[in-house]
Amino acid sequence: MPSSRLGSRSRRGAAHCVACALAALLLWTGAATATASDERTFTNPVIEPVAADPSVLRDHDGTWYLYATQDRWDDGVERYVPIFSSRDLVTWSDLGDAFPFPPRWKREGFLWAPDVHEHDGTYWMYYSYSTWGDPNPCIGLAKAEAPAGPWVDIGRAVFCSDDVGVRNSIDPFVWSDDGERAIVWGSFHGIYAARLAPDGTSVIGERVRLADERFEAAYVIARDAAYYLFLSSGSCCAGAASTYITWVGRADDLLGPYRDDLGRDLRYGGGRVVLFMNDDWVGPGHPAIATDDDGIDWIVYHAVDPKRPTLRSGATRRPVLIDPITWVDGWPVVHGDDGPSAHEQRRPTIP
């Protein structure tokens, strides 16, 4: 999240599924009902009813893939990391799930916030394995030879909270550059980074604190010799009362310090708001960044429609939205800081 993002990104057995085994289903999107006269436009959302905490990558043939948090859909089926594909970031097809059920190396938990990147010809999926209030959540890893799978779990944690001394160790993001990889993670107990071992299955060296306890859902891009750390704060999952907000900080080094446009350090209360609630959408957050063929960056994130805030299960309904980023004085701005869009707009430029 040759990936769509800068710096992106096991044994085969009955516990692992072929993600493509399910028939691809075309999802309802703004594009799905477009007429010939408006093929160049779309209206959010682009995936529904739910695909929370999206991670995106672009494969060598130009196809985009999106990976999302486990949820029970309105048909009653539990989706264990659903995977979607698209040629244009607007019309998405459902490819099935990365797992038929959660890996068995943890007694209980949900599979949240996957992060996928390519490294040395292999696709690596780091994911959170946790329950609400879990005293020792973990980050797991599955690998595949193709972006749609089949995914093979390594059968153990990369690390758990107790291993690294960071409470609520979830929401992984992996930065890869010239063969070196670092993992950024954390949720409301500080955002941290550490080097990954060469085999990617453990962390080595010291952990570095990047941001304070307000945040989770880290995502990093590089642009114009600077690093941008996107984060979320507030409640992701309180239906129409969700308070998620997306923030950003900028640094000269991957390991910080990250500061906002007023020079305030994200470790000590700083942060510039990128997405905030409006009349149409609440709780916009946990973003990834995709870049179209015109070089326009698009923020890919989930949000909540306050008029339809929950799934049949009672869980928060979090569809995927995309919106273009305008860079103003070196800072990302979405629709003039008016928040998530609900209007018709130009599609990403992708042949």
C-alpha positions in Angstrom: 0.0 0.0 0.0 6.1 -1.5 -8.5 3.2 -0.6 -5.9 0.7 2.2 -6.1 2.4 3.9 -3.1 5.9 5.3 -2.7 7.9 3.0 -0.5 5.4 0.3 -0.7 4.8 -2.1 -1.0 4.0 -20.7 5.2 3.1 -23.6 4.1 0.2 -24.4 1.8 -2.5 -26.1 3.8 -6.2 -26.4 4.6 -5.9 -23.3 6.7 -5.2 -21.2 3.7 -7.5 -20.3 0.8 -7.2 -19.3 -2.8 -8.6 -15.8 -2.8 -9.7 -16.2 -6.4 -11.8 -19.3 -5.6 -14.9 -17.2 -5.2 -16.5 -15.8 -8.3 -15.7 -12.1 -8.9 -18.7 -10.0 -8.1 -19.0 -6.5 -9.5 -19.6 -4.1 -6.6 -22.1 -1.2 -6.6 -20.1 1.9 -7.2 -20.6 5.3 -8.5 -19.1 4.0 -11.8 -21.3 0.9 -11.9 -24.4 2.9 -12.8 -22.7 5.5 -15.0 -24.1 6.2 -18.4 -22.0 6.7 -21.6 -22.2 10.5 -21.1 -20.5 10.4 -17.7 -17.9 7.7 -18.1 -15.3 10.2 -17.1 -16.8 10.9 -13.7 -17.8 9.1 -10.6 -19.5 9.7 -7.2 -18.3 8.2 -3.9 -18.4 5.5 -2.5 -16.5 3.2 -4.7 -16.8 0.0 -2.6 -19.7 -0.8 -0.3 -21.2 -1.9 2.0 -17.9 -2.1 3.9 -14.1 -2.4 3.2 -12.5 -0.7 6.2 -8.9 0.2 6.6 -8.0 -0.1 3.0 -4.5 -1.0 1.7 -3.8 -0.5 -2.0 -1.1 -1.5 -4.4 -0.7 -1.4 -8.2 0.7 -4.5 -9.8 3.0 -4.7 -12.8 0.1 -5.0 -15.4 -1.5 -1.9 -14.0 -4.2 -3.6 -12.0 -5.0 -2.1 -8.6 -5.7 -4.3 -5.6 -7.3 -3.3 -2.4 -7.3 -5.3 0.9 -9.6 -4.6 3.8 -10.4 -5.5 7.4 -12.4 -8.5 8.4 -16.2 -7.8 8.6 -19.5 -9.6 8.6 -21.3 -8.4 5.5 -25.1 -7.9 5.2 -25.5 -11.4 3.7 -24.3 -12.8 7.0 -20.9 -14.0 5.6 -17.8 -13.3 7.6 -15.1 -11.9 5.3 -11.6 -12.7 6.4 -9.6 -9.9 4.7 -11.6 -9.3 1.5 -9.6 -8.5 -1.7 -10.8 -6.4 -4.6 -9.3 -5.5 -8.0 -9.8 -2.6 -10.3 -8.4 -1.1 -13.5 -9.4 2.5 -12.7 -9.7 2.8 -8.8 -13.5 3.4 -9.3 -15.1 0.1 -10.4 -14.0 -2.8 -8.2 -14.5 -6.5 -8.4 -14.7 -8.8 -5.4 -12.0 -11.5 -5.5 -12.9 -13.3 -2.3 -10.9 -13.5 0.9 -7.3 -13.9 1.8 -8.2 -16.5 4.5 -11.0 -19.0 4.9 -10.8 -18.5 8.6 -8.3 -16.8 11.0 -4.9 -18.4 11.3 -4.7 -20.8 14.3 -1.6 -19.5 16.0 -3.6 -17.1 18.1 -6.4 -18.4 20.3 -8.9 -15.6 19.3 -9.0 -12.4 17.4 -10.0 -10.6 14.3 -7.9 -9.8 11.2 -7.7 -6.0 11.0 -5.9 -3.4 8.9 -3.9 -5.5 6.4 -0.9 -3.8 4.7 0.4 -5.4 1.4 3.5 -4.7 -0.6 5.7 -6.5 -3.0 9.3 -7.3 -2.1 11.7 -9.5 -4.1 8.9 -10.9 -6.3 6.7 -11.9 -3.4 3.6 -10.2 -2.0 3.7 -9.6 1.8 0.6 -9.1 3.8 1.2 -7.8 7.4 -2.0 -7.7 9.4 -3.4 -7.0 12.9 -4.6 -10.0 14.9 -6.6 -8.7 17.9 -9.8 -8.4 19.8 -11.3 -5.3 21.3 -9.4 -4.8 24.6 -6.9 -7.5 23.7 -4.1 -7.3 26.3 -1.5 -8.7 23.9 -2.5 -8.1 20.2 -0.2 -9.2 17.5 1.0 -8.5 14.0 1.0 -11.4 11.6 2.3 -12.1 8.1 1.1 -14.0 5.1 2.8 -14.3 1.7 1.7 -15.0 -1.9 3.2 -15.2 -5.3 0.4 -13.1 -6.8 -1.5 -10.1 -5.4 -4.8 -12.1 -5.3 -3.2 -15.0 -3.6 -3.3 -17.8 -2.5 -2.0 -16.4 0.8 0.1 -18.6 3.0 0.5 -17.6 6.6 3.8 -18.0 8.3 2.1 -19.6 11.3 3.3 -17.3 14.1 3.4 -13.6 15.0 5.9 -11.2 13.6 5.6 -9.7 17.1 3.0 -9.1 19.8 2.7 -6.2 22.2 4.5 -8.0 25.0 7.5 -8.7 22.6 8.1 -5.0 21.8 6.8 -3.2 24.9 4.1 -1.3 23.0 0.5 -1.7 24.1 -2.1 -2.2 21.4 0.5 -3.2 18.7 -1.8 -3.2 15.6 -2.2 -1.3 12.3 1.1 -2.2 10.6 2.5 -0.3 7.6 5.7 -1.4 5.9 8.1 0.9 4.2 10.4 -0.7 1.6 13.3 1.1 -0.1 16.4 -0.4 -1.8 15.9 -3.7 -0.1 15.7 -2.3 3.4 12.3 -2.4 5.2 10.9 -0.8 8.3 7.5 -1.4 9.9 5.4 1.4 11.4 2.6 0.5 13.8 0.6 1.5 16.8 -2.9 2.4 18.1 -3.5 5.0 20.8 -0.4 4.1 22.7 2.1 5.9 20.5 3.1 5.3 16.8 6.5 3.5 16.5 8.9 2.3 13.8 11.5 -0.4 13.7 13.6 -2.2 11.1 12.4 -5.5 9.8 14.9 -8.4 9.8 16.0 -9.4 6.3 13.5 -12.3 6.2 10.7 -9.9 7.2 9.4 -12.1 10.0 10.7 -10.1 13.0 11.9 -6.7 14.0 15.5 -5.8 14.9 17.2 -2.8 16.5 15.6 -0.1 18.5 12.1 1.1 18.1 11.6 4.8 17.4 8.5 6.8 18.5 7.0 8.9 15.7 3.8 10.2 17.1 1.9 10.4 20.4 -1.1 8.5 21.9 -3.8 10.3 19.9 -3.2 8.3 16.8 -3.4 5.0 14.9 -3.5 3.8 11.3 0.0 5.0 10.1 0.7 5.4 6.4 3.9 6.9 4.9 4.7 8.3 1.5 7.7 10.2 0.1 7.3 13.3 -2.0 9.8 16.0 -3.0 12.6 14.8 -0.7 10.2 14.7 2.3 8.3 12.0 4.1 4.6 12.4 5.0 3.1 10.4 7.9 -0.7 10.1 7.6 -2.5 9.1 10.8 -6.1 8.8 12.2 -7.5 9.8 15.6 -10.8 9.4 17.3 -13.4 6.6 17.0 -13.5 4.6 13.9 -16.5 2.5 14.7 -19.3 4.3 16.5 -21.8 4.4 13.6 -23.1 7.9 13.0 -21.2 9.1 16.1 -17.8 8.1 14.7 -15.2 10.8 15.2 -12.3 9.6 13.1 -10.1 12.4 11.7 -7.2 12.0 9.3 -4.0 14.0 10.1 -0.5 14.4 8.5 3.0 15.4 9.5 6.1 15.9 7.5 9.8 15.0 8.1 13.1 15.0 6.3 13.8 11.4 7.5 11.6 8.3 7.6 12.1 8.1 11.4 11.2 11.7 11.9 10.7 14.0 13.7 7.4 14.6 12.0 6.0 18.2 12.3 2.9 20.0 11.1 2.7 23.2 9.1 3.2 25.2 12.3 6.3 23.3 13.3 4.6 21.3 16.0 6.0 17.8 16.7 3.5 15.0 16.3 5.0 13.4 19.4 3.9 16.4 21.4 0.4 17.4 20.2 1.2 18.5 16.6 -0.6 17.5 13.4 -2.3 19.0 10.4 -5.9 17.9 9.6 -6.4 16.3 6.2 -10.0 14.9 6.4 -12.7 15.8 8.9 -16.5 15.1 9.0 -19.0 17.1 7.0 -22.7 16.9 6.4 -22.4 13.9 4.0 -19.7 11.7 5.7 -18.4 11.2 9.2 -15.4 9.3 10.5 -13.1 9.6 7.4 -9.8 7.8 8.1 -7.3 5.0 7.9 -6.1 6.1 4.5 -3.8 4.8 1.8 -2.5 6.8 -1.2 -2.7 5.9 -4.8 -1.2 7.8 -7.7 -2.8 7.9 -11.2 -1.1 8.1 -14.5 -1.2 11.9 -14.5 0.7 11.9 -11.3 -2.4 12.9 -9.2 -2.4 11.5 -5.7 -5.7 10.0 -4.5 -6.5 9.4 -0.9 -8.2 6.0 -0.4 -10.1 5.7 2.9 -13.2 4.6 4.7 -15.9 6.8 6.0 -19.4 6.5 7.4 -22.7 7.7 5.8 -24.6 9.1 8.8 -27.9 8.2 7.1 -26.8 4.5 6.8 -24.3 4.1 9.6 -24.5 0.4 10.4 -24.5 -3.1 8.9 -27.2 -5.6 9.7 -24.9 -7.1 12.3 -24.8 -3.7 14.1 -21.2 -3.1 13.2 -20.3 0.3 11.6 -20.8 0.4 7.9 -17.5 1.7 6.4 -17.5 1.9 2.6 -14.4 3.0 0.6 -14.1 6.5 -0.8 -11.4 8.1 -3.0 -10.7 11.8 -3.4 -7.9 13.7 -5.2 -5.2 15.4 -3.2 -4.1 18.9 -4.1 -0.6 19.8 -2.8 -0.6 23.4 -1.4 2.7 24.8 -0.2 4.0 21.2 0.4 0.9 20.0 2.3 -2.0 17.7 1.2 -5.4 19.3 0.8 -8.6 17.5 0.0 -11.4 19.5 -1.7 -10.2 22.7 -0.1 -10.5 21.2 3.4 -14.2 20.6 2.9 -13.9 16.9 3.8 -15.0 13.8 1.9 -16.9 14.3 -1.3 -20.4 13.4 -2.2 -20.5 15.1 -5.5 -19.8 13.9 -9.0 -16.1 14.4 -9.9 -13.5 13.4 -12.5 -12.2 9.9 -12.4 -8.5 9.1 -11.9 -6.5 9.2 -15.1 -5.7 5.6 -15.9 -5.7 4.4 -19.6 
